């Protein structure tokens, strides 16, 4: 059966592992590194979080590990449960469980995490991005207010970006847009600060557009290990100004379910930590 891997923060219980019986000897940072190294061999890891045991329990740590793939989480659980791994005593590993009443909305991955996931499944050279338009909209608002006799102390930095993610092996292109606005005080901040904030806003617009483009793609991992890509156009309402900017610019056909065998390449980088509610499974 094929597995679907979206460009979203993994929140499903079958992608979450709970690890306990971790010894109190190493520091939390050392355990973090050891866990990440041990479990990354089973698939791309989204995050590793290490916590101290409760005061009423014996000294030590437990950890929450998230994978992008449920298959990877299952493989890791079977291979690591009741094994010593990197310590003298065995650890216990279980798939996470969640109360059925709790509903969580899927959160989009940030641009760096999207690139990490794309590099892992498509390869470093298996995809690219092409910026179609990068425009500063701040000047447009200033011209609208230039007839005003009262000078505005605050200026709004606004950048719009339109780009596309290209997957040549799958004959697929996915468009994305990003709009970023930041307010700064002309009186309190000097020209250097203005330039730095302008550069930051420009970068954030590109990152937001890149993340938006990846959200329309769905990775399909077949039983044979081959990778397919499904393109899902977004049905969300687009801001009027963004829609006008995009009109006539982006024409991107994509053939869904184009299959092409790819060797999985591991690409491990820094990982962000997300707050998540969970409960430990019942011990054997």
Secondary structure as UniProt FT lines:
FT   STRAND          3..6
FT   HELIX           13..15
FT   STRAND          16..22
FT   HELIX           28..39
FT   HELIX           40..42
FT   STRAND          45..52
FT   TURN            55..56
FT   STRAND          61..67
FT   HELIX           70..80
FT   TURN            81..82
FT   TURN            85..86
FT   STRAND          92..95
FT   TURN            100..101
FT   HELIX           111..122
FT   TURN            124..125
FT   STRAND          128..136
FT   HELIX           138..144
FT   TURN            145..147
FT   STRAND          154..167
FT   HELIX           168..170
FT   STRAND          172..185
FT   TURN            186..188
FT   HELIX           191..215
FT   STRAND          217..221
FT   TURN            223..224
FT   STRAND          227..231
FT   HELIX           240..246
FT   TURN            247..249
FT   TURN            256..257
FT   STRAND          258..260
//
